[in-house]
Each structure stands twice: as C-alpha cells, then as structure tokens.
Amino acid sequence: MRRKLAAGNWKMNGTRADLAEIAALAEAHPEPGCEVLICPPATLIDRARAVAGPSVALGGQDCHAAGSGAHTGDISAVMLLDAGAHYVILGHSERREDHGESSDMVRDKARAAMEAGLRAIVCIGESLAQREAQNTLDIIAGQLSHSIPDSATGENLVVAYEPIWAIGTGLTPTTDQIGEVHDFMRMKLETRFGEGVGRSVRLLYGGSVKPGNAAEIFAVSNVDGALVGGASLKAADFGGIVTALAQS
Ligand code: PGA
C-alpha cells in the first residue's frame, strides 16, 4: 500500500507571521489519515519545525547537487535535513524555467538528496504547446528517464506530474488525461526499476488542486496525492484537500 501524500509548495511566499497557518493545520489535523507535508521557503523550515507537530512534515523547494562548497546562494540537501526537512521538491517547472534546470541537473540533485537521507519529489510535466502537439507522453517519458537517478526507491522517490499550463491558472486536465499520464508513469517506473519499486513510488498530481476539485482527482487511478501551490498557503484550504485525500 502506498501512503497517500498531501504536499504543499509555498514557493516564494511566507514570512514568520505565516507560521500560524502551519500551526493551525497541525492543530486541525492531528491524525490526518494521510501524510501531510509543507515545503515553506528555506528560511522558515527550522521555525516551522517547532510549530508543525508530529502530523505535518517539512520539506525544501530545491537543493544543490553538491554537499557543500563555493556555491553562493545555494543550499545543500544536508542543510535542509539539518533544518528539519524530510523532503525536497526538485525540478519544479518554475525552477526549470527561471534557473535553466535540465533534467540531468535535476537527477544529480535528486541523487544528492537521496544520499543525504531526504525524499525527493521530482516534478515533470508538459507545456500547453507540447500537449497540443500531442507530445505529452513523449515529454513525460524523457523527463522521467533523465530526472530520476538509479538510486531511486519507493521510500526516497515521489514523482509529481504537473502540467505547466495547469500551474496557478485554475485550469486542470480532465480526469482521463490525468489518469493516462499517471498510468503511463507507473508503467515506465515498473519497466525501469522492476515491479516492486515501480509500484511503491508515489505519484502526485499538481496544478490548480483546490478543495473543490480534490476528491475527483484523488479518485483517478495511480494518483497517490497532490502537490499544491496556492491552496496550500491557507490552513483551511489545504485542510480541505487533506481531508479529501484521507477519505479517498
Ligand atoms: P498551484 O501550483 O496549485 O498554485 O497550481 C502547483 C505547483 O506549482 O506545485
């Protein structure tokens, strides 16, 4: 059985005042019935740990492929772990776009995260132009094979399918479209890593997940949870998604 995961990605949002949302989430969901994760800005991880309680895990939003060294402005997997993180989001489309991250770079970061003892949430997804050109599955296959290191297991890897055109837009794919990609990712992971590992990796959907559409998305085959941006910033919204996942 794969543990369901509701993951919140705060992106470049949040200062100390917003820790109250994490405290409220933890208070409202002491036994959530699924794994709950918040990935705040790295500046807040240490403080968030103090208010998140045992029911809310914390994660980073990126890490460097090296453990330490002369990389001004970067943060290593070991540092995230030391601050209280257990997960790190890697290869989000905003980082691929804003920072020119290639799938090969994402794979190196994921390897470093796994070596440090973090779970990597590797993000992949097609653009609207790629979907309209009917290249979605080719893009997914390429990103999946290049962004994931050979050291992946069901414990240290989570894959998030995030169509770029659905992020922050209010648009979502149909449940058939989500199911097609998730079944395809499962098949690819089983082929590469064998059935045992391939079946145990959790697959999240991300892109405009809200309390109102969460239940129908969680009913799709091979959807083991969600990576949530905007709707993770408020405890009440994210709590609705957590509840929908626990009941799915
Ligand atoms: P969104 O973002 O939920 O605001 O669409 C999702 C993400 O980028 O992870």
Residues whose N, C-alpha, C, O or C-beta is under 5 A from the ligand:
A	BS01	PGA	N9 A166 I167 G168 T169 G206 G207 S208 V209 L227 V228 G229 G230 A231
